[in-house]
Amino acid sequence: MSRVGKAEIAIPKGVTVELEGAAVRIKGPKGQLSQLVPDGITVRQQDGKLLVQRRGDERRERELHGLIRSLLANAVHGVTEGFVRELEITGIGYKAAVSGRNLTLNLGFSHPIEFPLPDGIEVAVEKQTQLTVRGADKALVGEVASSLRRLRKPDPYKGKGVRFKGETIKLKVGKSGATAGGAG
């Protein structure tokens, strides 16, 4: 048995779980998520806990056992507490602002970048250079944060760009200046 797969998932108060065929729907104060369960894996609700079990011992079922349990645990955590990714913008004149469901970024290009926010994602801007991406779906929060970082990756020479909070960028040494005497 998978050590991850056989661990129970506690269902906190205020969270409802509906098992409908191959889909598991989880509702909580932060939103609603659903997860499809592949053939060979079963999910049971018992005594306020979710149990993930596999039908047999085939390789595919063993692979999916821990994965489905982790995805369901992330969904329960997401609808209760949510997930957060923080980004920092470094560079002169680089800034961000939220207007409605759009995030406007000035990242040193000749034009501002309009980034539409998907449903279920909230972005807060503190001090114009600090972004906080929040949502119930862990994968979607990570995907949006990575998409924002991809708009202007940190420069390896000066470090300007969008980076995750706490991410360290190893700066390269630039070219050295001309030497006395020079090449002839």
C-alpha positions as CSV (number, residue, x, y, z in Angstrom):
1,M,0.0,0.0,0.0
2,S,1.1,3.5,-0.7
3,R,1.9,5.4,2.6
4,V,0.4,8.5,1.2
5,G,-2.6,6.8,-0.3
6,K,-3.7,5.0,2.8
7,A,-3.6,8.2,5.0
8,E,-7.1,9.5,5.9
9,I,-8.2,13.0,5.0
10,A,-10.0,14.7,7.8
11,I,-13.0,16.8,6.7
12,P,-13.2,20.0,8.8
13,K,-16.4,21.6,9.9
14,G,-18.1,23.7,7.3
15,V,-16.8,21.5,4.4
16,T,-19.2,19.2,2.5
17,V,-18.1,16.3,0.3
18,E,-20.4,14.8,-2.3
19,L,-19.5,11.6,-4.0
20,E,-21.2,11.4,-7.4
21,G,-20.0,8.4,-9.5
22,A,-16.4,9.2,-10.7
23,A,-16.5,12.8,-9.3
24,V,-15.8,14.1,-5.8
25,R,-17.2,17.6,-5.1
26,I,-15.8,19.5,-2.2
27,K,-17.5,22.7,-1.0
28,G,-16.2,25.0,1.7
29,P,-16.1,28.7,2.8
30,K,-13.4,29.6,0.1
31,G,-15.2,28.0,-2.8
32,Q,-16.0,24.7,-4.5
33,L,-13.7,22.2,-6.2
34,S,-14.3,18.9,-8.0
35,Q,-11.9,16.0,-8.7
36,L,-12.4,13.1,-11.1
37,V,-11.5,9.7,-9.7
38,P,-10.1,7.3,-12.3
39,D,-11.3,3.7,-12.7
40,G,-9.7,1.4,-10.2
41,I,-9.6,4.0,-7.3
42,T,-12.6,4.3,-4.9
43,V,-13.3,7.1,-2.4
44,R,-15.4,6.5,0.6
45,Q,-16.6,9.0,3.3
46,Q,-16.6,7.5,6.8
47,D,-16.8,9.1,10.2
48,G,-15.9,12.6,8.9
49,K,-12.9,11.4,6.9
50,L,-12.2,10.5,3.3
51,L,-10.6,7.2,2.5
52,V,-9.0,6.5,-0.8
53,Q,-8.6,2.9,-1.8
54,R,-7.5,1.0,-4.8
55,R,-9.2,-2.0,-6.3
56,G,-6.2,-4.2,-7.1
57,D,-2.4,-4.1,-7.2
58,E,-1.8,-3.2,-10.8
59,R,0.9,-0.7,-11.5
60,R,-1.5,2.0,-12.8
61,E,-3.6,1.7,-9.7
62,R,-0.6,1.9,-7.4
63,E,0.6,5.0,-9.2
64,L,-2.8,6.8,-8.9
65,H,-3.5,5.8,-5.3
66,G,-1.3,8.4,-3.6
67,L,-1.9,11.0,-6.4
68,I,-5.6,11.0,-6.0
69,R,-5.3,11.2,-2.2
70,S,-3.0,14.2,-2.4
71,L,-5.3,16.0,-4.9
72,L,-8.3,15.5,-2.6
73,A,-6.3,16.6,0.4
74,N,-5.2,19.8,-1.5
75,A,-8.9,20.4,-2.4
76,V,-10.0,20.1,1.2
77,H,-7.2,22.5,2.3
78,G,-8.0,24.9,-0.6
79,V,-11.7,25.3,0.2
80,T,-11.0,25.8,3.9
81,E,-7.8,27.9,4.0
82,G,-6.9,28.5,0.4
83,F,-3.4,28.7,-1.2
84,V,-1.1,31.8,-1.6
85,R,1.9,32.5,-3.8
86,E,3.7,35.8,-3.3
87,L,5.7,37.6,-6.1
88,E,8.1,40.5,-6.0
89,I,8.7,43.0,-8.9
90,T,12.2,44.4,-9.0
91,G,13.3,47.2,-11.4
92,I,13.1,50.9,-11.8
93,G,9.6,51.9,-13.0
94,Y,8.3,48.3,-12.7
95,K,4.9,48.2,-11.0
96,A,1.5,46.5,-10.9
97,A,-2.1,47.6,-10.3
98,V,-5.4,45.7,-10.2
99,S,-8.5,47.1,-11.9
100,G,-11.5,44.9,-11.8
101,R,-10.6,41.4,-13.1
102,N,-7.5,42.7,-14.9
103,L,-3.9,43.1,-13.6
104,T,-1.9,45.8,-15.3
105,L,1.8,45.4,-15.2
106,N,4.5,47.8,-16.3
107,L,7.6,45.7,-16.7
108,G,9.9,47.9,-18.8
109,F,8.3,47.3,-22.2
110,S,7.0,50.1,-24.4
111,H,3.4,49.2,-23.4
112,P,1.7,48.0,-20.2
113,I,0.7,44.4,-20.0
114,E,-3.0,43.6,-19.3
115,F,-3.3,40.2,-17.5
116,P,-6.9,38.9,-17.2
117,L,-7.5,37.0,-13.9
118,P,-9.2,33.6,-14.2
119,D,-12.2,32.8,-12.1
120,G,-11.3,31.7,-8.6
121,I,-8.1,33.7,-8.4
122,E,-7.6,37.0,-6.5
123,V,-4.6,39.2,-6.8
124,A,-3.7,41.8,-4.2
125,V,-1.0,44.4,-4.9
126,E,0.9,45.9,-1.9
127,K,3.4,48.8,-2.5
128,Q,3.0,48.3,-6.3
129,T,5.9,45.8,-6.3
130,Q,4.4,43.1,-4.1
131,L,1.8,40.7,-5.6
132,T,-0.2,38.1,-3.6
133,V,-2.0,35.5,-5.7
134,R,-4.8,33.7,-3.7
135,G,-7.2,30.9,-4.6
136,A,-8.7,27.6,-3.6
137,D,-7.2,25.5,-6.4
138,K,-3.5,24.9,-5.7
139,A,-2.7,24.1,-9.3
140,L,-4.4,27.2,-10.7
141,V,-2.7,29.5,-8.1
142,G,0.7,28.1,-9.1
143,E,-0.1,28.3,-12.8
144,V,-1.1,32.0,-12.5
145,A,1.9,32.9,-10.4
146,S,4.2,31.1,-13.0
147,S,2.5,32.9,-15.9
148,L,3.1,36.3,-14.2
149,R,6.7,35.4,-13.6
150,R,7.1,34.3,-17.2
151,L,6.1,37.8,-18.4
152,R,9.5,39.2,-17.3
153,K,11.8,36.6,-15.8
154,P,14.6,38.0,-13.6
155,D,17.5,39.3,-15.5
156,P,20.7,37.3,-14.7
157,Y,22.9,40.4,-14.7
158,K,20.9,43.0,-12.8
159,G,18.1,40.9,-11.2
160,K,15.3,43.0,-12.7
161,G,12.0,41.3,-13.3
162,V,9.3,39.3,-11.6
163,R,10.3,36.6,-9.0
164,F,8.7,34.5,-6.3
165,K,9.1,35.9,-2.8
166,G,12.2,34.4,-1.3
167,E,13.6,33.2,-4.6
168,T,17.3,33.9,-4.9
169,I,18.8,34.9,-8.3
170,K,22.5,34.1,-8.8
171,L,23.7,37.2,-10.6
172,K,26.3,36.8,-13.3
173,V,29.4,39.0,-13.5
174,G,29.2,41.4,-16.5
175,K,31.9,42.2,-19.0
176,S,35.0,43.8,-17.6
177,G,36.0,47.2,-19.0
178,A,38.6,47.9,-21.6
179,T,42.2,47.5,-20.4
180,A,45.1,49.9,-20.9
181,G,47.0,49.2,-24.0
182,G,44.1,47.4,-25.7
183,A,44.3,45.1,-28.7
184,G,46.1,46.5,-31.6
